[in-house]
């Protein structure tokens, strides 16, 4: 469920990586090539990007399918950025949250996305939710599994965890509470990327002009895409990608 992508590199119109590629997110909304769960990502989309000199990202999100939005092609042509996170959504469950449930989620300098589904939602994460401060629960941006995952990640970030650590610890805690969940998480602050593979595909690409792309699936047929093994934490900058294994949660 869902497809997402993060780009760090030279400043470009964001449509160059979201809309233009032959097999990019735009096409993945109705014809993903590697999606294991679900077939059509038409329950919303979003693009978040960073303007030069501004650490707080802007977002454009809508509740409908990406192909039906008449404004996006113009935005993708004129809005330039060196860092973005974008996603198309296949909802875990139907709901009334509309674009509030569409990634990327945001807080401060961070953008966040989730590709997957929490097994047994919502009851399976009742214990995780109860452990959060009440004010953090009241700030949930939507009533969906991704919004709670984002709250759990945010709590770890504000407690001092590094981005990769926050994602890894969240994945292991949720996987223990809700076995069978698919937890491919993606996080950026505009200068680094952290991502996990837990039940779905992820790839990374070093751009020849300098830069890094991390995506659910390749957006073109370049032979330089590298698949990330399942159960992995990825951390990246514009010039470097590092992979480390995620441990199975304790029984």
Sine and cosine of phi, psi and omega as CSV:
sin_phi,cos_phi,sin_psi,cos_psi,sin_omega,cos_omega
0.00,0.00,0.80,-0.60,0.03,-1.00
0.99,0.16,0.39,-0.92,0.12,-0.99
-0.69,-0.73,0.63,-0.77,0.04,-1.00
-0.61,-0.79,0.21,-0.98,-0.12,-0.99
-0.43,-0.90,0.60,-0.80,0.12,-0.99
-0.75,-0.66,0.67,-0.74,-0.03,-1.00
-0.80,-0.60,0.74,-0.68,0.21,-0.98
-0.77,-0.64,0.82,-0.58,-0.03,-1.00
0.09,-1.00,-0.34,-0.94,0.05,-1.00
-0.86,0.51,0.47,-0.88,-0.01,-1.00
-0.92,0.40,0.81,-0.59,-0.03,-1.00
-0.61,-0.79,0.31,-0.95,0.21,-0.98
-0.90,0.43,0.72,-0.70,-0.14,-0.99
-0.91,0.41,-0.34,0.94,0.07,-1.00
-0.88,0.47,-0.35,0.94,-0.01,-1.00
-0.89,0.45,-0.48,0.88,0.02,-1.00
-0.93,-0.37,-0.33,0.94,-0.04,-1.00
-1.00,-0.08,-0.65,0.76,-0.14,-0.99
-0.94,-0.34,-0.59,0.80,-0.17,-0.98
-0.97,0.23,-0.63,0.77,-0.08,-1.00
-0.84,0.54,0.56,-0.83,-0.08,-1.00
-0.86,0.51,-0.52,0.86,-0.01,-1.00
-0.81,-0.59,0.58,0.81,-0.04,-1.00
-0.98,0.22,-0.11,-0.99,-0.04,-1.00
-0.83,0.56,-0.58,0.81,0.00,-1.00
-0.84,0.54,-0.76,0.65,0.01,-1.00
-0.96,0.28,-0.54,0.84,0.02,-1.00
-0.90,0.44,-0.29,0.96,0.02,-1.00
-0.91,0.41,-0.47,0.88,0.04,-1.00
-0.82,-0.57,-0.26,0.97,-0.04,-1.00
-0.59,-0.81,0.87,0.49,0.08,-1.00
-0.91,0.42,0.54,-0.84,-0.03,-1.00
-1.00,-0.04,-0.44,0.90,-0.12,-0.99
-0.83,-0.55,0.16,0.99,-0.07,-1.00
-0.94,0.34,0.80,-0.60,-0.08,-1.00
-1.00,0.00,-0.40,0.92,-0.09,-1.00
-0.75,-0.66,0.83,-0.56,-0.06,-1.00
0.99,0.15,0.27,-0.96,-0.05,-1.00
-0.78,-0.62,-0.50,0.87,-0.06,-1.00
-0.81,-0.58,0.77,-0.64,-0.01,-1.00
-0.96,-0.27,0.97,0.24,-0.14,-0.99
-0.88,-0.47,0.25,0.97,-0.07,-1.00
-0.99,-0.17,0.49,0.87,0.02,-1.00
0.82,-0.57,0.26,-0.97,0.04,-1.00
-0.38,-0.92,0.22,-0.98,0.06,-1.00
-0.31,-0.95,0.46,-0.89,0.13,-0.99
-0.76,-0.65,0.77,-0.64,0.12,-0.99
-0.86,-0.51,0.67,-0.74,-0.06,-1.00
-0.57,-0.82,0.30,-0.95,-0.03,-1.00
-0.92,-0.39,0.80,-0.60,0.09,-1.00
-0.99,0.11,0.52,-0.85,0.01,-1.00
-0.82,0.58,0.76,-0.65,0.05,-1.00
0.99,0.16,0.00,1.00,-0.02,-1.00
-0.86,-0.51,0.91,-0.43,-0.06,-1.00
-0.98,0.20,-0.17,0.98,-0.04,-1.00
-0.99,-0.16,0.86,-0.52,-0.11,-0.99
-0.97,0.24,0.38,-0.92,0.18,-0.98
-0.99,-0.16,0.39,-0.92,0.01,-1.00
-0.70,-0.72,0.50,-0.87,0.17,-0.98
-0.75,-0.66,0.92,-0.40,-0.05,-1.00
-0.76,-0.65,0.54,-0.84,0.05,-1.00
-0.62,-0.78,0.41,-0.91,-0.05,-1.00
-0.99,0.14,-0.38,0.92,-0.06,-1.00
-1.00,-0.03,-0.06,-1.00,0.00,-1.00
-0.94,0.35,0.52,-0.86,-0.06,-1.00
-0.89,0.46,-0.54,0.84,-0.05,-1.00
-0.95,0.31,-0.25,0.97,-0.04,-1.00
-1.00,-0.09,-0.02,1.00,-0.07,-1.00
-1.00,0.00,0.88,-0.47,-0.06,-1.00
-0.98,0.18,-0.31,0.95,-0.05,-1.00
-1.00,0.08,-0.45,0.89,-0.15,-0.99
-0.88,0.48,-0.68,0.73,0.00,-1.00
-0.84,0.55,-0.65,0.76,0.03,-1.00
-0.92,0.38,-0.68,0.73,0.05,-1.00
-0.87,0.49,-0.71,0.71,-0.01,-1.00
-0.90,0.44,-0.40,0.92,0.00,-1.00
-0.99,0.13,-0.55,0.84,-0.15,-0.99
-0.94,-0.33,-0.36,0.93,-0.02,-1.00
-1.00,0.09,0.89,-0.46,-0.06,-1.00
-0.96,-0.28,0.59,-0.81,-0.03,-1.00
-0.38,-0.93,0.40,-0.92,0.12,-0.99
-0.96,-0.28,0.08,1.00,0.00,-1.00
-0.39,-0.92,0.76,-0.65,0.01,-1.00
-0.45,-0.89,0.36,-0.93,0.18,-0.98
-0.72,-0.70,0.77,-0.64,-0.03,-1.00
-0.69,-0.72,0.43,-0.90,-0.03,-1.00
-0.44,-0.90,0.49,-0.87,0.22,-0.98
-0.88,-0.48,0.57,-0.82,-0.25,-0.97
-0.89,-0.46,0.70,-0.72,0.25,-0.97
-0.89,-0.45,0.96,-0.29,-0.18,-0.98
-0.89,0.45,0.67,-0.75,0.12,-0.99
-0.88,0.47,-0.70,0.71,0.07,-1.00
-0.66,-0.75,0.55,-0.84,0.07,-1.00
-0.90,0.43,0.62,-0.78,-0.02,-1.00
-0.38,-0.92,0.03,-1.00,-0.10,-1.00
-0.96,-0.26,0.23,0.97,-0.10,-0.99
-0.99,0.15,-0.19,0.98,0.09,-1.00
0.78,0.62,-0.72,-0.69,-0.11,-0.99
-0.93,0.37,-0.30,0.96,0.05,-1.00
-0.89,0.46,-0.39,0.92,0.00,-1.00
-1.00,-0.06,-0.03,1.00,-0.03,-1.00
-1.00,0.02,0.74,-0.68,0.10,-0.99
-0.96,0.28,0.41,-0.91,0.12,0.99
-0.99,0.10,0.61,-0.79,0.21,-0.98
-0.99,0.17,0.40,-0.92,-0.11,-0.99
-0.57,-0.82,0.52,-0.85,0.17,-0.99
-0.34,-0.94,0.81,-0.59,-0.01,-1.00
0.85,0.53,-0.81,-0.59,-0.05,-1.00
-1.00,-0.01,0.03,1.00,-0.14,-0.99
-0.98,-0.19,0.54,-0.84,0.22,-0.98
-0.84,-0.54,0.59,-0.81,-0.13,-0.99
-0.63,-0.78,0.57,-0.82,0.08,-1.00
-0.57,-0.82,0.39,-0.92,0.01,-1.00
-0.73,-0.69,0.81,-0.58,0.14,-0.99
-0.94,-0.33,0.94,-0.35,-0.01,-1.00
0.54,-0.84,-0.44,-0.90,0.00,-1.00
-0.32,-0.95,0.58,-0.81,0.08,-1.00
-1.00,0.03,0.86,-0.51,0.01,-1.00
-0.92,0.40,0.67,-0.75,0.04,-1.00
0.95,0.30,0.27,0.96,-0.01,-1.00
-0.89,0.46,0.66,-0.75,0.06,1.00
-0.99,-0.11,-0.20,0.98,-0.13,-0.99
-0.88,0.47,-0.52,0.86,-0.06,-1.00
-0.90,0.43,-0.40,0.92,-0.03,-1.00
-0.95,-0.32,0.32,0.95,0.02,-1.00
-0.87,0.50,-0.64,0.77,0.02,-1.00
-0.92,0.40,-0.65,0.76,0.04,-1.00
-0.89,0.45,-0.68,0.74,0.00,-1.00
-0.91,0.41,-0.64,0.77,-0.04,-1.00
-0.91,0.42,-0.40,0.91,-0.01,-1.00
-0.98,0.18,-0.21,0.98,0.02,-1.00
-0.99,0.13,0.53,-0.85,0.13,-0.99
-0.85,0.52,0.56,-0.83,-0.06,-1.00
-0.84,0.55,-0.62,0.78,-0.05,-1.00
-0.91,0.41,-0.49,0.87,0.04,-1.00
-0.96,0.29,-0.61,0.79,0.08,-1.00
-0.90,0.43,-0.61,0.79,-0.01,-1.00
-0.93,0.36,-0.31,0.95,0.02,-1.00
-1.00,-0.04,0.07,1.00,0.03,-1.00
-0.80,0.60,0.72,-0.69,-0.09,-1.00
-0.99,0.13,-0.27,0.96,0.02,-1.00
-0.31,-0.95,0.19,-0.98,-0.02,-1.00
-0.98,-0.21,0.84,0.54,-0.02,-1.00
-0.71,-0.71,0.23,-0.97,-0.06,-1.00
-0.88,0.47,-0.61,0.79,-0.01,-1.00
-0.89,0.46,-0.62,0.78,-0.01,-1.00
-0.90,0.44,-0.64,0.77,0.04,-1.00
-0.94,0.33,-0.64,0.77,0.09,-1.00
-0.84,0.54,-0.67,0.74,0.02,-1.00
-0.90,0.44,-0.64,0.77,0.05,-1.00
-0.89,0.46,-0.64,0.77,0.02,-1.00
-0.92,0.40,-0.66,0.75,0.05,-1.00
-0.91,0.41,-0.72,0.69,0.02,-1.00
-0.84,0.55,-0.68,0.73,-0.01,-1.00
-0.85,0.52,-0.65,0.76,0.02,-1.00
-0.94,0.33,-0.61,0.79,0.03,-1.00
-0.90,0.44,-0.72,0.70,-0.03,-1.00
-0.95,0.32,-0.31,0.95,0.07,-1.00
-1.00,0.10,-0.05,1.00,0.09,-1.00
0.94,-0.34,0.00,1.00,0.03,-1.00
-0.93,0.37,0.56,-0.83,0.19,-0.98
-0.94,0.35,0.40,-0.92,-0.05,-1.00
-0.80,0.60,-0.73,0.68,0.01,-1.00
-0.89,0.46,-0.66,0.75,0.03,-1.00
-0.90,0.44,-0.68,0.74,0.00,-1.00
-0.88,0.48,-0.68,0.74,0.03,-1.00
-0.92,0.39,-0.74,0.68,-0.06,-1.00
-0.88,0.48,-0.72,0.69,-0.02,-1.00
-0.91,0.41,-0.59,0.81,0.05,-1.00
-0.91,0.41,-0.72,0.70,0.00,-1.00
-0.86,0.51,-0.73,0.69,-0.04,-1.00
-0.91,0.40,-0.64,0.77,0.01,-1.00
-0.92,0.39,-0.68,0.73,-0.02,-1.00
-0.94,0.33,-0.64,0.77,0.02,-1.00
-0.89,0.45,-0.56,0.83,0.05,-1.00
-0.94,0.33,-0.63,0.78,-0.02,-1.00
-0.98,0.21,-0.50,0.87,-0.07,-1.00
-0.71,-0.71,0.96,0.28,-0.01,-1.00
-0.84,0.55,0.60,-0.80,-0.04,-1.00
1.00,-0.02,-0.02,1.00,0.05,-1.00
-0.93,0.35,0.46,-0.89,0.11,-0.99
-0.94,-0.34,0.86,-0.51,-0.25,-0.97
-0.72,-0.69,0.89,0.46,0.15,-0.99
-1.00,0.08,0.97,-0.26,-0.04,-1.00
-0.96,-0.27,0.50,-0.87,-0.04,-1.00
-0.64,-0.77,0.77,-0.64,-0.11,-0.99
-0.62,-0.79,0.68,-0.74,0.11,-0.99
-0.60,-0.80,0.47,-0.88,0.15,-0.99
-0.91,-0.42,0.25,0.97,0.01,-1.00
1.00,-0.02,-0.22,0.97,0.05,-1.00
-0.83,-0.56,-0.38,0.92,0.03,-1.00
-0.71,-0.70,0.29,-0.96,0.08,-1.00
-0.80,-0.60,0.66,-0.75,0.21,-0.98
-0.79,-0.61,0.65,-0.76,-0.03,-1.00
-0.48,-0.88,0.42,-0.91,0.08,-1.00
-0.81,-0.59,0.48,-0.87,0.22,-0.98
-0.91,-0.41,0.83,-0.56,0.02,-1.00
-0.42,-0.91,0.98,0.20,0.07,-1.00
0.96,-0.28,-0.04,1.00,0.04,-1.00
-0.50,-0.87,0.05,-1.00,-0.14,-0.99
-0.99,0.11,0.43,-0.90,0.12,-0.99
-0.41,-0.91,0.61,-0.79,-0.01,-1.00
-0.71,-0.71,0.38,-0.92,0.14,-0.99
-0.73,-0.69,0.42,-0.91,-0.07,-1.00
-0.64,-0.77,0.78,-0.63,0.15,-0.99
-1.00,0.00,0.86,-0.51,-0.05,-1.00
-0.98,0.19,0.65,-0.76,-0.03,-1.00
-0.89,0.45,-0.47,0.88,0.02,-1.00
-1.00,0.05,0.09,1.00,-0.03,-1.00
0.99,-0.11,0.84,-0.54,-0.01,-1.00
0.65,-0.76,0.17,-0.98,-0.05,-1.00
-0.69,-0.72,0.67,-0.74,0.15,-0.99
-0.86,-0.50,0.72,-0.69,0.12,-0.99
-0.86,-0.52,0.80,-0.61,-0.13,-0.99
-0.51,-0.86,0.45,-0.90,0.06,-1.00
-0.84,0.54,-0.59,0.81,0.06,-1.00
-0.44,-0.90,0.40,-0.92,-0.02,-1.00
-0.86,0.51,0.63,-0.78,0.03,-1.00
-1.00,-0.08,0.00,1.00,0.10,-0.99
-0.48,-0.88,-0.12,-0.99,-0.07,-1.00
-0.98,-0.20,0.38,0.92,0.06,-1.00
-0.85,0.53,0.67,-0.74,0.04,-1.00
-0.97,0.23,-0.01,1.00,-0.11,-0.99
-1.00,-0.06,-0.03,1.00,0.12,-0.99
-0.92,0.40,0.66,-0.75,0.01,-1.00
-0.87,-0.50,0.80,-0.60,0.02,-1.00
-0.98,0.20,0.64,-0.76,0.03,-1.00
-1.00,-0.05,0.79,-0.61,-0.01,-1.00
-0.88,0.47,0.48,-0.88,0.06,-1.00
-0.90,0.44,0.52,-0.85,-0.01,-1.00
0.96,0.29,0.66,0.75,-0.09,-1.00
-0.77,-0.64,0.57,-0.82,0.22,-0.98
-0.98,-0.19,0.82,-0.58,0.08,-1.00
-0.95,-0.30,0.73,-0.69,0.17,-0.98
-0.79,-0.61,0.66,-0.75,-0.12,-0.99
-0.52,-0.85,0.42,-0.91,0.22,-0.98
-0.84,-0.54,-0.16,-0.99,0.06,-1.00
-0.90,0.44,-0.37,0.93,-0.15,-0.99
-0.85,-0.52,-0.02,1.00,-0.15,-0.99
-0.46,-0.89,0.62,-0.79,0.08,-1.00
-0.78,-0.63,0.76,-0.66,0.03,-1.00
-0.81,-0.58,0.64,-0.77,0.00,-1.00
-0.85,-0.52,0.66,-0.75,0.07,-1.00
-0.60,-0.80,0.58,-0.81,-0.07,-1.00
-0.96,0.29,0.58,-0.81,0.15,-0.99
-1.00,-0.05,0.70,-0.71,0.00,-1.00
-0.99,0.17,0.57,-0.82,0.11,-0.99
-0.89,0.45,0.65,-0.76,0.02,-1.00
-0.90,0.43,0.51,-0.86,0.03,-1.00
-0.90,0.44,0.55,-0.83,0.00,-1.00
-0.92,0.39,0.00,0.00,0.00,0.00
